[in-house]
Amino acid sequence: MRNATLNQFCLWLEDTQISQIIQISEWIVPFTQIIHIFAVSATLSVVLMISLRLLGLFASEQPFASTFNKCWPIFKVALVVLFISGCILIIGEPSRSLANASFQIKMVFLLSALITLHIIKKSLVNPLTDWRSGYGQEGALQFKGRVLSVALLVFVTCIVFAGRWIAYT
């Protein structure tokens, strides 16, 4: 069941001048969707590289901090592009997104993924840890990294499926 306040907001947003411009334009939404998909691809690639590194399946000869620090700037730029392109798409069709349960679920998973990445960044990115030993402190960090990696992969997969499901609900 949709919230009446959210529906009123969507109706108001649809009537704004910027929303009207986006709605009547033949190129803004398709162009923005293309940009959004490229940014999703970049984000997914970075998350996959970080997760595979934490699982020891990618670049295991390098310290985790090195892999993470190479990927992090790409992730931040892609996230900004996703935010901007997502806002344009929402403004163009607010009822299709904001009031859509699949969109809301996608946002919950997005928040979960961002929190997981924050935890990874704060607790596992240490230039002094080479992750080659499975014993002691490093062993505990490796286990934590693997658990966070699997959680991150699950969240990102759910984001992709929820994002695709928006079109069908």
PLY file of the C-alpha trace (Angstrom):
ply
format ascii 1.0
element vertex 169
property float x
property float y
property float z
element edge 168
property int vertex1
property int vertex2
end_header
0.00 0.00 0.00
1.36 3.37 -0.98
1.78 6.17 1.48
-0.51 9.15 0.75
2.21 11.68 1.58
4.66 9.96 -0.75
2.04 9.93 -3.52
1.38 13.63 -3.01
5.11 14.34 -3.17
5.40 12.30 -6.39
2.50 14.21 -7.95
4.04 17.53 -6.92
7.44 16.51 -8.29
5.90 15.37 -11.59
4.37 18.82 -11.99
7.62 20.74 -11.49
9.19 22.41 -14.50
12.34 20.29 -14.45
10.29 17.08 -14.32
8.16 18.31 -17.23
11.31 19.05 -19.27
12.66 15.57 -18.58
9.30 13.97 -19.42
8.84 15.70 -22.78
12.44 15.35 -23.90
13.10 12.44 -26.22
16.77 12.08 -25.28
17.25 12.93 -21.57
15.90 9.70 -20.06
17.59 7.30 -22.53
20.90 9.18 -22.30
20.71 9.25 -18.50
19.89 5.54 -18.39
22.99 4.79 -20.49
25.17 6.85 -18.14
23.52 5.19 -15.14
24.21 1.70 -16.55
27.87 2.55 -17.22
28.23 3.81 -13.64
26.53 0.65 -12.34
29.03 -1.40 -14.34
31.98 0.51 -12.89
30.60 0.18 -9.37
29.94 -3.54 -9.76
33.43 -4.07 -11.17
35.03 -2.36 -8.19
32.87 -4.25 -5.69
33.70 -7.51 -7.44
37.44 -6.79 -7.38
37.34 -5.85 -3.69
35.24 -8.89 -2.81
37.34 -11.30 -4.84
40.48 -9.88 -3.22
39.00 -10.40 0.24
38.13 -13.97 -0.73
41.71 -14.50 -1.95
40.64 -15.08 -5.55
42.07 -11.90 -7.11
45.42 -10.12 -6.73
46.26 -12.18 -3.67
49.97 -11.41 -4.19
49.26 -7.76 -3.26
48.27 -6.34 0.11
44.54 -5.77 0.39
45.09 -2.06 1.08
46.84 -1.69 -2.28
43.96 -3.27 -4.19
41.36 -1.32 -2.24
43.13 2.01 -2.67
43.41 1.49 -6.43
39.68 0.74 -6.71
38.28 3.26 -4.23
38.61 6.43 -6.39
36.78 4.72 -9.26
34.02 3.68 -6.86
33.60 7.21 -5.48
33.33 8.77 -8.95
30.90 6.09 -10.11
28.80 6.58 -6.98
28.52 10.32 -7.65
27.51 9.63 -11.27
24.94 7.09 -10.04
23.52 9.61 -7.60
23.20 12.37 -10.21
21.81 10.12 -12.94
19.48 8.44 -10.45
18.14 11.82 -9.32
17.46 12.79 -12.94
15.59 9.54 -13.53
13.60 9.97 -10.31
12.68 13.56 -11.13
11.54 12.45 -14.59
9.32 9.66 -13.29
8.88 9.99 -9.51
5.85 7.72 -9.20
7.63 4.95 -11.08
10.53 5.00 -8.66
9.88 6.61 -5.28
6.51 4.94 -4.72
7.72 1.61 -6.10
8.39 -1.11 -3.52
11.23 -2.54 -5.64
12.95 0.86 -5.66
12.57 1.13 -1.89
14.02 -2.36 -1.43
16.87 -1.43 -3.77
17.65 1.61 -1.61
17.72 -0.52 1.57
20.20 -2.90 -0.06
22.22 0.06 -1.37
22.46 1.48 2.15
23.47 -1.98 3.44
26.18 -2.28 0.77
27.53 1.20 1.54
27.65 0.42 5.26
29.47 -2.84 4.52
32.00 -1.02 2.32
32.49 1.55 5.08
33.19 -1.24 7.58
35.63 -2.83 5.13
37.40 0.49 4.60
37.64 1.33 8.30
38.56 -2.07 9.66
40.38 -3.93 6.89
42.32 -1.38 4.86
45.69 -1.45 6.57
48.88 -1.01 4.54
50.81 -3.04 7.11
48.68 -6.18 6.73
49.68 -8.33 3.78
46.94 -11.00 4.30
49.32 -13.82 3.43
49.30 -15.46 6.83
46.19 -17.21 8.08
47.16 -17.11 11.75
46.57 -14.78 14.67
45.31 -11.25 14.07
45.61 -11.55 10.30
43.63 -14.80 10.33
40.82 -13.06 12.18
40.96 -10.16 9.71
40.85 -12.59 6.79
37.76 -14.27 8.22
36.08 -10.91 8.82
37.01 -9.86 5.28
35.52 -13.02 3.80
32.26 -12.61 5.73
32.00 -8.94 4.73
32.87 -9.85 1.14
30.07 -12.40 0.89
27.62 -9.96 2.49
28.69 -7.26 0.02
28.23 -9.58 -2.94
24.76 -10.58 -1.71
23.74 -6.93 -1.24
25.01 -5.91 -4.67
23.27 -8.84 -6.33
20.03 -7.86 -4.60
20.51 -4.24 -5.75
20.83 -5.39 -9.36
17.75 -7.62 -9.18
15.66 -5.00 -7.37
16.77 -2.38 -9.89
15.70 -4.56 -12.79
12.43 -5.41 -11.04
11.47 -1.71 -10.88
10.45 -1.89 -14.54
8.01 -4.72 -13.83
6.24 -3.45 -10.73
0 1
1 2
2 3
3 4
4 5
5 6
6 7
7 8
8 9
9 10
10 11
11 12
12 13
13 14
14 15
15 16
16 17
17 18
18 19
19 20
20 21
21 22
22 23
23 24
24 25
25 26
26 27
27 28
28 29
29 30
30 31
31 32
32 33
33 34
34 35
35 36
36 37
37 38
38 39
39 40
40 41
41 42
42 43
43 44
44 45
45 46
46 47
47 48
48 49
49 50
50 51
51 52
52 53
53 54
54 55
55 56
56 57
57 58
58 59
59 60
60 61
61 62
62 63
63 64
64 65
65 66
66 67
67 68
68 69
69 70
70 71
71 72
72 73
73 74
74 75
75 76
76 77
77 78
78 79
79 80
80 81
81 82
82 83
83 84
84 85
85 86
86 87
87 88
88 89
89 90
90 91
91 92
92 93
93 94
94 95
95 96
96 97
97 98
98 99
99 100
100 101
101 102
102 103
103 104
104 105
105 106
106 107
107 108
108 109
109 110
110 111
111 112
112 113
113 114
114 115
115 116
116 117
117 118
118 119
119 120
120 121
121 122
122 123
123 124
124 125
125 126
126 127
127 128
128 129
129 130
130 131
131 132
132 133
133 134
134 135
135 136
136 137
137 138
138 139
139 140
140 141
141 142
142 143
143 144
144 145
145 146
146 147
147 148
148 149
149 150
150 151
151 152
152 153
153 154
154 155
155 156
156 157
157 158
158 159
159 160
160 161
161 162
162 163
163 164
164 165
165 166
166 167
167 168
